[in-house]
Amino acid sequence: MNKIGFNVLAWSAVVSDDLKPIIERLKTIGYDGVEFFVGSPDDKAYQEIGAFTAKTGLETTTVFVLGPDENPIDPDAKIRAKALDKIKWTIDRSHDLGAKVICGPFHSAFSTFAQRSPTEDEYNWSAEVLNQAGDYAGQAGITLTPEALNRFECYLCNTMDQLLHLVKKVSHPNVKAMFDTHHANIEEKKLGDALRKVSPYLGHVHISENDRGTPGSGHIPWDDTFATLAEINFKGWLTIEGFTRNDPDFANSIGVWREFSQPWEMAENGYKFIREMGAKHGL
């Protein structure tokens, strides 16, 4: 069975001691790992929570985003350099947490648009930054898995076709691709076909319902998804990423205006759902 993780953004975007009882309870449910958002500037907190999580017996992965002042596809080389610096800082903090996988839409700045289609220059700029970041990640034994987001949150990589185009340009063993069922539900024709397409480069998977609530409670084509994950012999993380308004600042930044599911309902029922679907499809 693949390792199953849960993203604690359902509670908070801040890595702090407040997450300790949450980490402990996720362990009792049966999770193999916890995914943390890397953003808060308290370096020491990442080390402390990383040690605590390891002591609890859980592994870690991380996720982060970049802002417009640190955009890997900005025409200004100075801003692209800031993007690389921020990615390196995130790699350091992820290493403090003990993570081996970093995911997120860090191929470009989150929710930053140019009012046109992406250009080949932008793919080249992003690839250059990610290739250098891959070198740095390799020193820490970390794999970077950039994520395609829906058209309302980015424009460089909405689909697996676009993400593959970028990852092939990067051409680095420590830079793979990520698949998120929520975004794919919006942008892909068939989730199974998209997974097959990206399978040679697939490094991380987010299990996310169409409304970001509890997996299995909406209309994502889960049978097709899990059957295809088994077919392509995917061995990486299956991590639930669901959102709430528990952290209002974070919720406001990503347009979460209502509750989809309560965090513990999502964690408990989502874990059961993944185990059931995995068993059903031989994953």
C-alpha positions as CSV (number, residue, x, y, z in Angstrom):
1,M,0.0,0.0,0.0
2,N,1.2,3.5,-0.8
3,K,2.1,5.8,2.1
4,I,-0.9,8.0,3.1
5,G,-0.4,11.6,4.2
6,F,-2.5,14.5,5.4
7,N,-1.8,18.1,4.8
8,V,-2.2,20.1,8.0
9,L,-3.3,23.2,6.1
10,A,-6.8,22.0,7.1
11,W,-5.8,23.5,10.5
12,S,-3.0,26.0,10.0
13,A,-0.5,27.4,7.5
14,V,1.9,28.1,10.4
15,V,4.4,25.5,11.7
16,S,4.2,25.7,15.5
17,D,3.7,23.8,18.7
18,D,-0.1,24.1,18.0
19,L,0.3,21.3,15.5
20,K,1.7,18.7,18.0
21,P,-1.7,17.3,19.2
22,I,-2.9,17.2,15.6
23,I,0.2,15.2,14.5
24,E,-0.3,12.8,17.3
25,R,-3.9,12.2,16.4
26,L,-3.1,11.7,12.8
27,K,-0.7,9.0,13.8
28,T,-3.4,7.2,15.8
29,I,-5.7,7.3,12.8
30,G,-3.1,5.4,10.8
31,Y,-1.4,8.0,8.7
32,D,2.2,7.5,7.5
33,G,3.0,11.1,7.2
34,V,2.1,14.8,7.6
35,E,2.4,17.5,5.0
36,F,3.4,21.0,6.2
37,F,3.1,24.4,4.5
38,V,6.5,26.1,4.5
39,G,6.0,29.9,4.8
40,S,6.3,31.2,8.3
41,P,9.8,32.7,9.0
42,D,10.5,31.0,12.3
43,D,13.4,28.7,11.3
44,K,13.7,27.1,14.7
45,A,10.0,25.9,14.6
46,Y,10.7,23.7,11.6
47,Q,13.5,21.9,13.4
48,E,11.4,21.4,16.5
49,I,8.3,20.2,14.7
50,G,10.4,18.0,12.4
51,A,12.0,16.3,15.5
52,F,8.6,15.9,17.2
53,T,7.0,14.4,14.0
54,A,9.9,11.9,13.6
55,K,9.6,10.9,17.3
56,T,5.9,10.4,16.8
57,G,6.7,7.9,14.0
58,L,5.5,9.9,11.0
59,E,7.3,11.0,7.9
60,T,6.9,14.4,6.3
61,T,6.4,16.2,3.0
62,T,6.0,19.9,2.4
63,V,4.2,22.4,0.1
64,F,4.8,26.0,-0.6
65,V,4.0,28.8,-3.1
66,L,5.9,31.8,-4.5
67,G,4.7,35.4,-4.7
68,P,5.0,38.0,-7.5
69,D,8.2,39.5,-6.1
70,E,9.9,36.0,-6.4
71,N,8.5,34.8,-9.6
72,P,10.5,32.3,-11.6
73,I,9.0,33.4,-14.9
74,D,9.5,37.2,-14.4
75,P,11.4,38.9,-17.3
76,D,13.6,40.5,-14.6
77,A,16.6,38.2,-13.8
78,K,16.8,39.8,-10.3
79,I,13.3,38.6,-9.5
80,R,14.0,35.1,-10.9
81,A,17.1,35.1,-8.6
82,K,14.9,35.9,-5.6
83,A,12.7,32.9,-6.7
84,L,15.7,30.6,-6.5
85,D,16.7,32.0,-3.1
86,K,13.2,31.4,-1.8
87,I,13.1,27.8,-3.2
88,K,16.5,27.1,-1.6
89,W,15.2,28.5,1.8
90,T,12.2,26.2,1.5
91,I,14.5,23.3,0.8
92,D,16.4,24.1,4.0
93,R,13.3,24.3,6.0
94,S,11.9,21.1,4.5
95,H,15.2,19.4,5.4
96,D,14.7,20.7,9.0
97,L,11.3,19.0,8.9
98,G,12.8,15.8,7.6
99,A,10.9,15.9,4.3
100,K,12.0,14.1,1.2
101,V,9.4,15.6,-1.1
102,I,8.4,19.2,-1.7
103,C,5.3,19.9,-3.8
104,G,3.4,23.0,-4.9
105,P,3.0,25.4,-7.9
106,F,6.5,26.9,-7.5
107,H,7.1,26.8,-11.3
108,S,5.6,30.4,-11.2
109,A,4.1,32.8,-8.8
110,F,0.7,31.9,-7.3
111,S,-2.3,33.8,-8.7
112,T,-0.1,36.1,-10.8
113,F,-1.3,36.5,-14.3
114,A,0.0,38.1,-17.5
115,Q,-3.3,38.4,-19.3
116,R,-2.1,36.2,-22.1
117,S,-1.0,32.6,-22.8
118,P,2.3,31.4,-21.4
119,T,5.3,32.0,-23.6
120,E,8.2,29.7,-24.4
121,D,10.5,32.2,-22.7
122,E,8.6,31.7,-19.5
123,Y,8.9,28.0,-19.6
124,N,12.6,28.4,-20.3
125,W,13.0,30.8,-17.3
126,S,11.1,28.5,-15.0
127,A,13.1,25.5,-16.2
128,E,16.4,27.3,-15.5
129,V,15.4,28.2,-12.0
130,L,14.0,24.7,-11.3
131,N,17.2,23.0,-12.6
132,Q,19.3,25.0,-10.3
133,A,16.9,24.3,-7.4
134,G,17.1,20.6,-8.3
135,D,20.9,20.7,-7.8
136,Y,20.4,22.2,-4.3
137,A,17.6,19.8,-3.5
138,G,19.7,16.9,-4.5
139,Q,22.3,17.8,-1.8
140,A,19.5,17.4,0.8
141,G,18.1,14.2,-0.7
142,I,14.9,16.0,-1.6
143,T,12.7,15.7,-4.7
144,L,10.9,18.8,-6.0
145,T,7.5,18.1,-7.5
146,P,6.0,21.2,-9.2
147,E,2.2,21.1,-9.5
148,A,-0.2,22.1,-12.2
149,L,-3.0,24.3,-10.9
150,N,-6.3,25.2,-12.4
151,R,-6.7,28.3,-14.7
152,F,-8.0,30.5,-11.9
153,E,-4.8,30.1,-9.8
154,C,-2.1,30.1,-12.4
155,Y,-1.5,30.1,-16.2
156,L,1.9,28.5,-16.8
157,C,0.9,24.9,-15.9
158,N,-2.8,24.0,-15.8
159,T,-2.6,20.6,-17.4
160,M,-0.3,17.6,-17.4
161,D,0.7,18.4,-21.0
162,Q,2.0,21.8,-19.8
163,L,3.6,20.4,-16.7
164,L,5.4,17.7,-18.7
165,H,6.6,20.2,-21.2
166,L,8.2,22.1,-18.3
167,V,9.6,19.1,-16.4
168,K,11.2,17.7,-19.6
169,K,12.9,21.1,-20.1
170,V,14.2,21.0,-16.5
171,S,15.7,17.6,-17.1
172,H,16.8,17.0,-13.6
173,P,16.6,13.7,-11.5
174,N,15.4,15.7,-8.5
175,V,12.6,17.5,-10.3
176,K,9.5,15.4,-11.0
177,A,5.8,16.2,-11.4
178,M,2.8,16.3,-9.1
179,F,-0.8,15.3,-9.8
180,D,-3.7,16.9,-7.8
181,T,-7.1,15.4,-8.4
182,H,-8.9,18.7,-7.6
183,H,-7.1,20.7,-10.3
184,A,-7.2,17.8,-12.7
185,N,-10.9,17.6,-12.3
186,I,-11.2,21.1,-13.7
187,E,-8.5,21.0,-16.4
188,E,-8.2,17.4,-17.7
189,K,-10.6,15.6,-20.0
190,K,-10.0,12.2,-18.3
191,L,-8.0,11.8,-15.0
192,G,-6.9,8.3,-16.0
193,D,-5.5,9.5,-19.3
194,A,-3.7,12.4,-17.6
195,L,-2.1,10.1,-15.0
196,R,-0.9,7.7,-17.7
197,K,0.6,10.6,-19.6
198,V,2.6,12.0,-16.6
199,S,3.4,8.5,-15.1
200,P,7.1,8.4,-16.1
201,Y,7.7,11.7,-14.2
202,L,5.1,11.3,-11.4
203,G,6.5,12.0,-8.0
204,H,3.6,13.0,-5.7
205,V,-0.2,12.8,-5.7
206,H,-2.7,14.9,-3.8
207,I,-6.0,13.2,-3.1
208,S,-8.5,16.1,-3.2
209,E,-12.2,16.2,-3.7
210,N,-13.8,18.5,-6.3
211,D,-14.8,21.0,-3.6
212,R,-11.7,20.4,-1.4
213,G,-13.8,18.5,1.2
214,T,-13.6,14.9,2.3
215,P,-12.3,12.6,-0.4
216,G,-15.2,10.3,-1.6
217,S,-17.9,12.8,-0.8
218,G,-18.0,14.5,-4.2
219,H,-17.8,13.7,-7.9
220,I,-14.1,13.1,-8.6
221,P,-13.9,9.8,-10.7
222,W,-12.2,7.9,-7.9
223,D,-12.4,4.5,-9.4
224,D,-10.7,5.6,-12.6
225,T,-8.1,7.5,-10.5
226,F,-7.2,4.6,-8.3
227,A,-7.4,2.0,-11.0
228,T,-4.9,4.1,-13.1
229,L,-2.6,4.6,-10.1
230,A,-2.4,0.9,-9.8
231,E,-2.0,0.4,-13.5
232,I,1.0,2.7,-13.7
233,N,2.4,1.2,-10.5
234,F,2.7,4.4,-8.6
235,K,4.6,4.0,-5.4
236,G,4.7,7.5,-4.0
237,W,2.6,9.4,-1.5
238,L,-1.2,9.7,-1.5
239,T,-1.7,12.9,0.5
240,I,-5.1,14.4,1.3
241,E,-5.2,18.1,0.8
242,G,-8.4,19.7,1.9
243,F,-9.1,23.2,3.0
244,T,-11.2,24.9,5.7
245,R,-11.5,28.3,7.3
246,N,-9.6,27.4,10.4
247,D,-6.7,29.7,9.4
248,P,-8.6,32.7,8.1
249,D,-5.6,34.5,6.6
250,F,-4.6,31.4,4.6
251,A,-8.2,30.7,3.6
252,N,-8.7,34.2,2.4
253,S,-5.5,34.0,0.3
254,I,-6.8,31.0,-1.7
255,G,-10.5,31.9,-1.9
256,V,-11.9,29.5,0.6
257,W,-15.1,31.3,1.8
258,R,-17.0,28.4,3.4
259,E,-16.5,25.1,5.2
260,F,-16.5,22.0,3.0
261,S,-15.8,19.5,5.7
262,Q,-14.6,19.6,9.3
263,P,-10.9,18.7,9.5
264,W,-11.2,15.6,11.6
265,E,-14.1,14.3,9.6
266,M,-11.9,14.8,6.5
267,A,-8.9,13.1,8.1
268,E,-10.8,10.1,9.5
269,N,-13.1,9.4,6.7
270,G,-10.6,10.3,4.0
271,Y,-8.1,7.8,5.4
272,K,-10.7,5.1,5.4
273,F,-11.6,6.0,1.8
274,I,-8.1,5.8,0.5
275,R,-7.5,2.4,2.2
276,E,-10.7,1.1,0.8
277,M,-10.0,2.3,-2.8
278,G,-6.5,1.1,-2.6
279,A,-7.6,-2.4,-1.6
280,K,-10.4,-2.4,-4.2
281,H,-8.0,-1.6,-7.1
282,G,-4.9,-3.4,-5.9
283,L,-2.9,-0.4,-5.2
